Amino acid sequence: MDKKDIKELGNAIVTLQREAVKQTLLYWKPEVERIIDTKSKDINAIEHALDALCEAAFPRMFRR
């Protein structure tokens, strides 16, 4: 594998990561809006939504 191949692979990974973040945000947006609009105090729902959003934003920090 030469430098060009490695660079292309790296670019493809970054593109996939960005798409994954976009999809996660699209998926969770209605739930987050519901939590905010209803002023929900449901700790489990809030925690679950925050965990999902943090996982998308900072994937390496949340791997187990």
PyMOL commands that set and color helices and strands:
alter all, ss='L'
color gray80, all
select helices_A, chain A and resi 3-37+43-57
alter helices_A, ss='H'
color red, helices_A
deselect
rebuild
show_as cartoon
